[in-house]
């Protein structure tokens, strides 16, 4: 992978010159190519089965699970977990953006939100009142959905604005991808779409009144699951959907995408409990999980070559992906540019057209004059940017970027010989 050279930046009276040469990609070391073994899901140990987990995510190099208690579980590898105290609440969702971890409550009473800067130490925030079922981050903002028809948004995770409320909708999940937010509901059978998280429009998926649950995005497709009829629906933009069948004995309540595959789970109504995998979201294969079928797998996430699932009985299951996720590297970022002011440079780029095997997690931008080095981190949204300060005027600097994706790959791009 290579980045295009950035031109010299000049401003009147003050010059901070950056030389950005052609970036040479250092290929990441990856696992051997293969398929997902059908027996590789395993239930991992937690300090105590008190979590009653309802949400899990991989953010900032760590796994975080939370639920309806005053405890969260944190792991660096998805297999060994430690528990930490948090404010008591009914925490059913988690997301990260603009430097803040955010969790919202599913109970329309009591504490509504807690926030954290590191994912371990959490404090209560005022937050919006509502029965929140999902929250995601994209396009520089958080979007939250509730089971009582609310759609709220925030750019900082603390101050929220309600953009939609219709009690006839019971929103169950929300996802961001392809420049849009898509939320599904289990009352009207509709999907609502927004290109900016503020203005919304709704469209039918199939028949009115269908009960749509988890929705996720990957491989250019949104995928959502009917909780009652054994139907999966897929779409590219959200306006027109294609339906597919899956075993109706499994009620899907959680889904995630990573390493070029979708994984889904939920509650079984039969004698075995299955997780499902699919490349494109249309054809699915099942893997049995050796646990009580009465448990409800409530949330799934992917990161660092691993899927992790949690359930309401306090169990955590982990699947290490042995396929070569790095076989499809991300394309270069688009429109790399920057602005120069006295002693600092504001650098930015648009995300790549194709993120490769996993979503891009962020950009670490570095400038160096050969003696001193300074860095800033550009979180992922439509136009990732950050500012490097403390530079010397009339000095030549070289800049390069590290691109990190959710496979845990740090793709190194730097100047020749650097």
N, C-alpha and C positions, 0 to 999 in steps of 0.2 A: 504494500500500500504506500502511496506517496501523496504528499501535500504539495499544492502549487506554491511557488515562491511568492512571498509578500513583498511588495515594492517598498523602497525607502520612503519613510514618512518624514515630512518637513513642515514646520510651521514658522511663520515670520518671527525673527529675533531669537527663537529658541529652536535648536535642532536636536532631536533624539533620533539617531539613525539606527534602524534595525535591518540587518541583513538576514533574510530567511532563505536558506538554500534548499535545494531539492531534498526531500526527506527520504531516507532509506529505511525501509521496513525491516525490523528484526523479527523474523517469524516466531510466534509463540510456540513453546513446546506443548504438545497436546497428546491426548490419549490415543490409543490405536483405534482405527476405524472399526465399527461393528454395529450391532443392533442391541436394543435393550433386552437383557435377559429377562425371561418371564418370572423368574424367582428372585429377582434382586431387590424387591421391596422388603424392608425389614423394620420392625418396630424397635425404636431406640429407647434407651433408659432416660427417665427424668428423675429429679430428686424426689418428687412426690406427686402422686396423681391428684393434684388439687386444682389444676389449671382450668378444667372444663373449657378447653381452647376453642375460640371462635374466629381467630384471625392469625395469619402468619405471613411474614414477608421477609425477603432478603434485601437488606438496605445497608449501604456503607460497609460492606464486608462482614456483616453479621446477620444471623437469623434472629427474628423476634416473634414470639408467640404470646398472645394475650387472650383474655376471655372475661368471664363473669366473676372474677375474684380480685383480691388485692395483690395478685402476683403476676409476674410475667416470666417467661423463660427465654434465655438468650444463649446463642451458640455461635461459635466461629466456624464450625465444620458441618453442622446439621446433624451430628450424631451424639455429641456430648453437650449437655445443657446444664445451665445453672439458673436458679430462680432468684428473682429480686422483687422487693416490695414496691408497689405502686399505689396510688389512690384507689380506693374501692369503687368499682363501677361495673357497668355492663358493656365492656369494650368489645365491639364486634367488627372494627375496621381499623386499618392502619395504612398510612402512606407517608412519603417523604418528599419534600421539595423546598427549595430556597433556604436550605440549611436547617430545616425543622422537621422532626418526626411529629406526626399528628395522629391521634386516635379519637374517634367519636363514639358516643354511647348509643346503644340500641334502645335504651329506656327513655321515654319522653318525660323524665323527672330526674331529680338528683343531679349529680355532676354530668355535664354534657360533653366535656372535652378534656383531654390531657395532652401535654406536649413535652418534647424532650429535644435536646441538642445532640445527645449521644446515643439514644435508644435504650439506655439503662436507667438513668435518673429522670423521673417524670414528675411534672407538677400539673395541677389543675389549671385550666384556663376557662374563661367565661363561656365561650363556645355557643353555638346555636342550639336552641331547644328543638328536639325532634327524635323520632325513632329511627336512627341512622343505621342503614344496612350496608353502606359502602362508601368509600372515599378513594379518589385517585388524583394523581397529579399529572398535568400535561399542559403544554402551551403556556407555561409560566404561571399556572394557577391550580389550586385545589378545586375539585368539584365533589360534593357529597350528595347522596340520595337517601331518601327515607321511605319507610313503609307506609307513611301517611301522605305521600304525594309531594314531598318537598324536594326542591333542587336548590342548593346553596353553593356559593363560590367564595373563594378567598385567595388573595395573592400572597399573603404572609402566613396563613394558617391560624391566625388569631382573630382578625377582624373579618366577619362573614357578611355576605349580602344574599338575601333570598331572591332568586331569579324566576322561580316557578313554584306554584303550589296549587294542586288540584287533588282533592281527597279521593277522587275515584281511581286514581293511580296508586298502586302499591309497589313502589320500586324495590327491586331486590338486589341489583348489582349495577356497576358502572365501569366502563373501560375507556381508555384513550388510545387512539392509534390513527394513522393515516390523516392526521390533522383534524381530528374530530373526537368529541365525547359521544358515547352511546350508552344509554341506560335502558334496562328492560324492567317490565313489571309483571306481576302474577294476578292482576285483576282484569284489566282491559285487554291484555294480550298484545299490547303495543310496544313500540320502541320509540324513545325520544332521542333526537340528534341535535347537537350543537357544534358549530365550528369555532366558537370562542368561549364556551362555558357560560354565556350570558343569555343569548337568544336561543330558544328551543322550538322544535317542531316535532310532531309525532306521526308515525306511520305504522300500519299493521304489519305483522310478521306473517301470519297465516290466517287462522280463524279467530274471530273475536272471543275474548274471555280465556284464551289459553294462558297457562301459568308458566311464564318464563322465569328461570332462575339465574344461574351464574352466566356471566358474559365475559369473554376475554378476547385479546387481539394477538395475532401472530401470523407470520408468513403472508402478510397482506390481506388477511381475512379476520373479520369478527365472527365469533362462534358463540351461540347461546343454546341453552338446554331447557326443554320443556319438562317441568317437574311432575307431570301427571300422565303424559301420553306416549313417552318413549320416542320423542322427536328431537332432532338437533337441527338448528337453522344456521346457515352461513351467509355472509354477505361481504362485499368489498367496501361499499360506501354507506350501507345502512338503509337505503331506500327500497331496495328489492332483495328479498331473501329467498334462498333455496333450502328446502327441508330434506332431511335424511332420517332414517330410522336407526335406533339403537335399542338394546335390550330393555324392555319396559319394567323389568324387575328391579332396576336400579334408578333411584331418584337422585339425579345429579344436583348437587348444591355447591360444588367448588370446581374451579378449572384454572389452569395456568398454561403458559406457553414458554418453551425454552429448548435450546439445542435442536431446533427444527422439528419440534413435535408439540402437540397439545396433550395434556393429561387432565383427566376429569375423575371426580369421585363424589360420593354422597352417602345415602342410606340405602341399604338393600332391603327388598321385601321378599327375598328368597332365602335359600339355605346357605348361600355363599356370598361373600362380600368381594366385589371387584373394583379395581381401578381400570380406567380405559385410556388408551393412547391412540393418537391419530397423527398422520403427517399433515393433512390438509383440512381436517375437520369433517370430512364426509364419511370415510370408512374407518371403523374403530375396532380395536382388538382388546381383549380383557385379560387382566392379571389378577389372580386371587390374592387377597390379603388375609392372613391367618388371624382374624380377630372376630369378636362377637358381632353378629350382623345387626344387633340392636344399636350399635354406636353409629353416630352420624359424623362423617368426615366433612367438616364445616369449611375448611379453607386449604388452599394449595398455593405454593409459590415455587419459583425456580431461581437458582443462582449458583455460581461457582461449580458447574457441572453436576448439580444435584437438585432433585425435586424433594420438597418436604410437604407433608400433609399432617394436619392436626384434627382431632375430633373432640366431641363434647364430653367424652369420658376421661379426658386427660392424656390420651395416647398421642404419640408423635411417630410418624412413619417416614422413612427416608429411602430414596432411590438414587444411587450413584449412576450417572449416565456414562457408559463406556464408549459411546460413539464419538467420532471426531467432530466435535462441534465447531472447531476452528477451520474446518475444510472450506467454509464460505467466509472469508475475511470481510470486514466492513469496507465499504468504498470510502474514498477521501471525503472530508468535510467539504461543504460547498461555500463559495463566496467568502473565503478566508480574508480578513481585512483587519483594520485597526485605526484608531485615532491617537495622535500624540499630543501631549501637553507637557508643560515644564516638569521634567523629572518623572514622568509616568507615561505608560502606554495602555490604552484600552483596546484589548484584542477580542475579536469575536469571529464566529463562523456559524454557518447553518449546518444542521446535522447531515450526515451522508444520505444519499438517495436510498442506499441499501445498507442496513446495519450489520448484515452478515448473519452468523449463527446465533447471535443473542443481541438483545437491545443494548445500545451504547449507554454506559452509566455516567460518563462525564469526560471532560478534557482537562488534563493538567498542562498548563501552558508555562513554558520556561523561557527566560531570556538570560543570556550570559555574554560577558565581554572577555571570557577566558580566564578571568581572575575571580570575579564574584558572580553568583547566580541567584536569581529571584524567580519566584513562582506564584501562580494563582490558579485556582480551580474553577472551571466553568461548568456549572451543573447543566444537565440536559433539559432544555425546552426548545422552543422554536428557533431561537437565535442565542445559543450559549455564549456568554461573554464574561470577562472578568478584567480587573485592572491590576497592573503591576506598578507599584510605586517605588520611590527611592532610587531611581535611575539617575545617572550623571548626564548632564547635557553635553552635546558635542562629542558623544562617545558612540562607537560602533558596537552593536549587540547582534548576536545570533539568537533566533528563536526556534523552538521546536515544541512538539506536543506529544503527550502520552494519552492514548485513547483507551479507556477501560470499559469493558463490556460485562454483562452479567454472567459470563462464563468464568469470570475471574482473570481474563486475559488482559494484560497490560501491553498494548501494541505500541512499540517504541518507534517514533519517527524523529530523526535528528539530522543535522547537517553532516555531510561526508567528513569523516575523520573526527567527528565530535563525540 
